[in-house]
Amino acid sequence: MRSIQLLLEENKSAQTTLWGNTAQQIDDDFYKTNKGPFIVIVTSTIDLLVTCNVKIININNKYGWYYVACLICKTKVKQVKRVLWCERCKNEPKFAVPRIQVQVQDETRSTTFILFDKGVEKIISKTAKELAKMHEEILKLDENILPKEIQKIIGNEYLFQLHLDE
């Protein structure tokens, strides 16, 4: 990973991050021996990757401490007559997975992140699916009771890598 600052015009700039082989294509010595100006063309910004250091300040429990999402379109599914229903796909999803919404904050503002199984596993050492299964009995009593593993992450800082797509 390599962050570079692009000077757009007087008093204006933009920060971008290069990943993988692209990060190695710009040679530091090139700038020392050439005066410029230099032209950089940035493409593939749809699969933009952003990293941020944030503190988890709360768990969004609007749907309970987790909600079940369609594996295809990633939106919340509803249970209708004991069957899961995806409103966006207009069908019964064959696969649905738990998602955890966390409220996060950095020095500038706060927002909500959705943690997918691999993200949850990196923080807690268990997937969201494993946590939901472990706490199934507690959830029947009260879906807003947070598992102790989830309670422990509140107030801690983490470095997140966000993947933005369509």
Backbone bond lengths (Angstrom), bond angles and torsions (degrees), N, CA, C in turn:
res aa  C-N    CA-C-N  psi(-1)  N-CA   C-N-CA  omega(-1)  CA-C   N-CA-C  phi
1 M - - - 1.454 - - 1.524 108.27 -
2 R 1.334 115.63 138.28 1.460 120.40 179.35 1.526 108.73 -145.37
3 S 1.321 116.56 121.95 1.465 121.33 177.90 1.520 108.84 -93.05
4 I 1.330 115.74 136.26 1.463 120.29 175.91 1.522 108.85 -131.57
5 Q 1.307 115.40 150.39 1.454 121.43 177.51 1.519 107.73 -106.84
6 L 1.312 116.16 126.52 1.460 122.15 179.78 1.524 108.44 -102.34
7 L 1.322 117.20 125.75 1.463 121.20 176.04 1.519 107.69 -88.02
8 L 1.315 116.36 113.85 1.464 121.62 -174.59 1.530 111.60 -82.41
9 E 1.284 115.56 -48.84 1.456 123.12 176.58 1.514 105.97 -161.77
10 E 1.297 117.15 -178.54 1.457 119.53 -176.31 1.528 111.50 -54.21
11 N 1.328 116.14 126.53 1.469 124.66 179.04 1.530 115.05 64.90
12 K 1.334 117.94 15.43 1.462 120.50 177.18 1.523 109.05 -130.16
13 S 1.345 115.25 137.56 1.455 119.51 178.96 1.522 109.97 -148.44
14 A 1.320 115.58 166.83 1.460 122.26 177.07 1.521 108.21 -138.91
15 Q 1.301 115.87 143.27 1.460 121.61 178.35 1.532 107.99 -101.88
16 T 1.322 116.80 137.17 1.460 121.11 175.17 1.516 108.33 -138.69
17 T 1.304 115.90 157.17 1.461 121.11 179.89 1.511 109.13 -120.38
18 L 1.312 115.15 130.33 1.461 121.76 176.89 1.520 108.35 -99.57
19 W 1.340 116.29 141.47 1.464 121.19 -175.88 1.524 110.18 -123.22
20 G 1.314 115.81 152.13 1.461 122.14 172.95 1.514 112.57 60.77
21 N 1.334 115.86 -138.15 1.469 121.92 -178.32 1.520 112.84 -60.75
22 T 1.322 116.85 -31.62 1.462 120.88 -179.24 1.527 111.04 -60.52
23 A 1.325 116.99 -36.38 1.466 121.00 -179.15 1.525 111.80 -63.49
24 Q 1.325 117.12 -26.96 1.461 121.04 -177.24 1.525 112.97 -91.33
25 Q 1.320 118.13 -5.75 1.460 120.87 -176.49 1.524 113.61 -77.68
26 I 1.313 117.55 -16.45 1.463 120.44 178.84 1.513 108.20 -100.44
27 D 1.311 116.05 116.82 1.463 123.17 -176.70 1.534 109.51 -89.19
28 D 1.326 117.32 126.15 1.470 121.89 -178.98 1.529 112.15 -59.45
29 D 1.316 118.03 -38.36 1.465 121.72 -178.39 1.531 112.77 -66.99
30 F 1.324 117.16 -24.33 1.457 121.46 179.60 1.530 110.58 -57.25
31 Y 1.334 117.04 -40.50 1.461 121.25 -178.17 1.522 112.39 -72.87
32 K 1.325 116.27 -25.68 1.467 120.06 -179.53 1.530 111.56 -76.18
33 T 1.331 117.06 -29.81 1.462 120.64 -176.10 1.523 113.70 -100.71
34 N 1.327 118.38 -12.25 1.472 122.95 179.78 1.520 109.39 -121.06
35 K 1.332 115.78 137.08 1.462 120.06 -176.33 1.534 113.24 -82.68
36 G 1.317 117.80 -23.28 1.462 118.89 -179.28 1.514 111.06 89.69
37 P 1.299 122.70 -169.13 1.470 125.11 8.51 1.535 112.05 -71.65
38 F 1.331 115.65 159.72 1.449 122.65 -179.41 1.523 109.31 -112.66
39 I 1.297 116.13 142.41 1.464 121.42 178.73 1.528 107.74 -113.47
40 V 1.342 115.53 127.24 1.458 121.57 177.84 1.518 107.54 -120.11
41 I 1.306 116.36 127.86 1.462 121.34 176.67 1.521 107.55 -107.33
42 V 1.333 116.16 120.93 1.460 121.73 -178.58 1.515 108.27 -102.20
43 T 1.324 115.66 123.58 1.473 121.02 177.79 1.517 109.15 -125.25
44 S 1.309 116.81 177.05 1.472 123.24 177.28 1.518 112.36 59.15
45 T 1.317 117.12 41.88 1.456 119.24 179.67 1.516 112.77 -83.77
46 I 1.351 118.26 -5.16 1.468 119.30 176.05 1.525 109.91 -66.22
47 D 1.327 117.63 -41.37 1.455 121.32 176.82 1.520 109.48 -89.42
48 L 1.297 115.91 53.15 1.451 122.69 -177.14 1.531 109.82 -70.19
49 L 1.318 117.89 134.12 1.472 123.09 174.63 1.501 108.48 -112.51
50 V 1.334 116.54 131.80 1.447 123.55 -178.40 1.522 107.62 -128.83
51 T 1.315 117.09 137.74 1.462 119.88 173.76 1.511 108.81 -114.39
52 C 1.327 115.99 144.76 1.458 120.03 177.89 1.521 109.52 -151.19
53 N 1.310 114.57 147.22 1.455 121.86 177.55 1.520 107.12 -102.08
54 V 1.333 117.74 115.24 1.464 121.41 -175.66 1.521 110.70 -135.38
55 K 1.320 114.38 161.33 1.459 121.56 174.68 1.525 108.24 -103.68
56 I 1.324 117.21 133.21 1.472 120.63 173.48 1.521 106.59 -77.99
57 I 1.344 116.24 117.08 1.464 119.87 -176.20 1.527 113.04 -102.53
58 N 1.343 116.63 -16.46 1.463 118.96 -179.54 1.522 109.65 -170.45
59 I 1.306 115.93 165.90 1.457 122.63 173.10 1.522 106.72 -107.92
60 N 1.320 116.74 126.50 1.462 120.49 177.80 1.523 107.38 -75.73
61 N 1.318 117.18 108.05 1.459 120.14 -176.98 1.531 112.50 -108.05
62 K 1.315 115.71 34.70 1.464 120.95 177.28 1.534 110.57 -57.04
63 Y 1.328 116.17 -36.62 1.468 121.79 179.51 1.532 111.37 -110.70
64 G 1.331 118.46 20.36 1.451 121.83 -167.65 1.516 106.62 96.94
65 W 1.324 119.26 179.21 1.476 119.80 -175.92 1.515 112.12 -72.06
66 Y 1.319 116.86 -11.11 1.461 120.68 172.24 1.517 107.94 -146.21
67 Y 1.310 116.14 163.69 1.459 120.16 173.08 1.525 107.84 -132.89
68 V 1.318 116.50 161.01 1.460 121.47 -178.41 1.523 108.30 -100.92
69 A 1.337 115.94 129.89 1.462 121.84 -176.28 1.523 110.99 -118.88
70 C 1.318 114.55 149.81 1.467 122.45 174.39 1.530 108.17 -65.66
71 L 1.305 116.84 132.99 1.458 120.74 -179.04 1.529 111.62 -69.95
72 I 1.336 117.38 -26.06 1.467 121.34 -178.54 1.530 111.76 -77.74
73 C 1.344 116.85 -58.15 1.474 119.93 -174.41 1.526 113.51 -101.19
74 K 1.337 117.49 -7.67 1.467 123.84 174.39 1.528 114.85 69.83
75 T 1.340 118.17 15.50 1.461 120.05 177.43 1.527 109.92 -97.54
76 K 1.328 115.32 161.18 1.466 121.26 -178.81 1.531 109.92 -62.05
77 V 1.327 115.17 135.32 1.461 120.10 175.70 1.516 108.98 -101.03
78 K 1.325 116.49 154.79 1.457 122.29 179.68 1.518 108.81 -110.05
79 Q 1.321 114.79 152.73 1.461 118.36 174.04 1.519 107.36 -97.59
80 V 1.327 116.45 118.03 1.450 122.77 -179.91 1.528 107.45 -121.56
81 K 1.325 116.10 114.72 1.471 121.66 -179.41 1.525 112.14 50.28
82 R 1.333 115.44 51.33 1.472 123.37 177.48 1.529 114.53 66.14
83 V 1.325 116.49 15.22 1.463 121.56 178.27 1.524 107.83 -126.39
84 L 1.327 116.42 139.39 1.459 120.18 176.25 1.518 109.62 -76.57
85 W 1.352 115.92 139.72 1.460 121.22 -178.94 1.521 109.59 -133.89
86 C 1.330 115.43 128.60 1.456 120.68 176.53 1.525 108.23 -100.90
87 E 1.321 115.74 115.89 1.463 120.80 -178.04 1.524 111.66 -67.55
88 R 1.319 117.83 -38.19 1.460 120.74 -178.93 1.529 111.80 -68.40
89 C 1.344 116.65 -46.43 1.478 120.24 -179.49 1.533 112.46 -80.08
90 K 1.342 116.24 -15.07 1.469 122.49 -178.54 1.533 111.92 58.25
91 N 1.330 115.34 43.93 1.460 119.20 175.10 1.524 110.25 -160.53
92 E 1.329 114.78 178.08 1.453 121.48 176.38 1.528 107.87 -87.95
93 P 1.307 117.69 114.12 1.472 118.43 -178.04 1.524 111.03 -67.65
94 K 1.318 115.12 138.62 1.463 119.90 177.52 1.523 109.85 -73.41
95 F 1.339 115.91 -30.64 1.452 120.87 179.88 1.522 109.38 -131.03
96 A 1.315 116.17 134.04 1.465 122.24 175.31 1.527 107.14 -135.75
97 V 1.311 116.20 143.25 1.467 120.89 -175.51 1.520 110.98 -130.95
98 P 1.341 116.94 148.12 1.467 120.23 177.64 1.526 112.09 -71.80
99 R 1.308 115.95 146.09 1.456 123.82 175.19 1.522 107.78 -131.59
100 I 1.316 116.25 146.01 1.469 120.95 178.69 1.522 108.19 -117.93
101 Q 1.344 115.75 127.63 1.465 120.59 177.76 1.521 108.56 -98.82
102 V 1.330 115.78 122.75 1.464 119.98 178.56 1.524 109.11 -116.69
103 Q 1.317 115.21 141.73 1.451 120.32 173.78 1.531 106.14 -91.19
104 V 1.331 115.67 127.96 1.455 121.41 -177.03 1.520 110.14 -124.04
105 Q 1.340 114.53 159.65 1.465 119.27 -178.59 1.523 108.74 -147.22
106 D 1.343 115.50 140.15 1.455 120.76 169.56 1.523 107.66 -120.09
107 E 1.327 117.13 -163.82 1.467 119.15 -176.86 1.525 113.09 -71.77
108 T 1.336 118.24 -10.98 1.461 120.16 -176.90 1.522 113.96 -104.77
109 R 1.322 118.34 -40.44 1.470 120.88 -177.13 1.519 110.96 -168.14
110 S 1.338 116.01 -177.51 1.461 120.75 178.35 1.523 109.81 -124.72
111 T 1.323 116.11 158.02 1.458 122.20 179.28 1.522 108.72 -158.85
112 T 1.318 116.39 -177.69 1.459 122.00 178.26 1.511 109.77 -113.04
113 F 1.327 116.56 132.30 1.459 122.90 173.01 1.520 108.17 -110.42
114 I 1.303 116.30 145.84 1.460 121.33 173.10 1.519 107.03 -103.69
115 L 1.328 115.76 122.64 1.452 120.95 -179.89 1.522 109.85 -95.16
116 F 1.314 115.37 123.76 1.454 121.96 176.63 1.523 108.16 -90.38
117 D 1.318 117.32 171.83 1.457 121.71 -174.03 1.524 114.23 -50.25
118 K 1.339 117.77 -48.47 1.466 119.76 -177.56 1.518 111.61 -66.21
119 G 1.328 117.25 -36.65 1.462 121.01 177.40 1.515 111.80 -66.02
120 V 1.327 116.65 -42.18 1.459 121.24 178.12 1.530 109.26 -63.66
121 E 1.321 115.66 -43.72 1.468 120.68 -177.75 1.530 111.83 -62.74
122 K 1.331 117.73 -35.79 1.465 120.94 178.87 1.531 111.58 -66.90
123 I 1.324 116.93 -31.20 1.462 121.27 -178.12 1.527 111.92 -87.84
124 I 1.338 116.62 -40.51 1.463 121.01 -170.33 1.531 113.04 -111.11
125 S 1.311 118.32 -11.66 1.480 123.79 -175.43 1.528 112.98 71.14
126 K 1.317 116.13 15.57 1.463 122.19 172.90 1.522 106.95 -142.31
127 T 1.325 117.19 148.92 1.456 119.64 176.62 1.524 109.56 -78.56
128 A 1.319 116.60 163.66 1.466 121.00 176.44 1.527 109.73 -59.75
129 K 1.322 116.36 -37.47 1.468 121.10 179.54 1.530 110.87 -63.86
130 E 1.331 116.76 -43.17 1.472 120.72 178.48 1.528 110.65 -64.00
131 L 1.335 117.42 -42.20 1.464 121.13 179.04 1.523 111.51 -62.99
132 A 1.332 116.05 -44.45 1.467 120.54 -179.76 1.524 109.95 -61.75
133 K 1.317 117.24 -42.51 1.462 121.43 -179.99 1.530 111.05 -66.26
134 M 1.347 117.10 -42.16 1.463 121.52 179.35 1.525 112.06 -61.29
135 H 1.319 116.93 -33.96 1.465 121.62 -174.00 1.529 112.33 -106.57
136 E 1.313 115.95 21.66 1.472 121.56 -178.53 1.524 112.14 -56.59
137 E 1.322 117.88 -45.33 1.471 121.26 -178.48 1.526 111.89 -65.34
138 I 1.342 116.14 -41.79 1.470 120.04 178.21 1.523 110.00 -63.66
139 L 1.351 116.76 -38.93 1.464 121.00 -178.45 1.522 112.14 -62.99
140 K 1.324 116.94 -31.67 1.471 119.85 178.58 1.521 110.64 -64.89
141 L 1.332 116.63 -31.16 1.465 120.96 179.21 1.526 111.72 -79.02
142 D 1.341 115.73 -47.26 1.466 120.47 -178.98 1.528 108.78 -158.51
143 E 1.334 116.17 111.67 1.469 120.05 -175.94 1.526 113.68 -71.23
144 N 1.335 117.35 -9.94 1.462 120.18 -179.88 1.523 113.45 -92.78
145 I 1.344 117.89 -2.97 1.456 120.39 176.07 1.519 108.22 -72.93
146 L 1.328 115.96 122.87 1.462 120.54 -178.94 1.521 110.13 -83.55
147 P 1.324 117.30 131.84 1.473 119.43 173.02 1.528 109.52 -60.59
148 K 1.330 116.51 149.88 1.479 120.35 -177.49 1.520 111.43 -59.68
149 E 1.340 117.93 -31.84 1.466 120.70 177.91 1.530 111.13 -63.24
150 I 1.322 117.00 -36.64 1.472 122.04 178.37 1.528 110.15 -74.60
151 Q 1.337 117.27 -40.89 1.461 120.92 178.92 1.526 111.55 -58.66
152 K 1.340 117.14 -35.42 1.468 121.70 -176.46 1.525 113.23 -67.10
153 I 1.337 118.38 -23.49 1.471 119.23 -177.14 1.526 112.81 -84.59
154 I 1.335 116.70 -16.83 1.467 120.25 179.44 1.527 109.22 -67.56
155 G 1.328 116.01 128.32 1.461 121.96 -179.69 1.519 113.26 94.89
156 N 1.333 117.79 -7.22 1.466 121.21 179.71 1.522 110.94 -95.45
157 E 1.341 115.09 151.08 1.464 121.39 177.13 1.513 110.44 -96.48
158 Y 1.336 115.02 141.71 1.463 121.81 179.43 1.517 109.17 -138.85
159 L 1.322 115.57 152.20 1.452 121.69 173.05 1.524 106.80 -96.83
160 F 1.326 116.66 117.90 1.459 122.08 -178.95 1.519 110.06 -107.76
161 Q 1.301 115.66 143.06 1.458 121.69 171.11 1.523 106.08 -110.76
162 L 1.313 115.85 115.40 1.469 121.30 -177.26 1.507 109.56 -94.27
163 H 1.312 116.09 140.11 1.463 121.57 175.53 1.511 106.73 -115.72
164 L 1.305 115.74 116.34 1.461 121.76 -179.33 1.524 108.14 -104.37
165 D 1.316 116.28 130.39 1.459 119.87 175.58 1.527 108.87 -136.94
166 E 1.334 116.44 -166.36 1.462 119.07 -177.49 1.493 112.65 -57.08
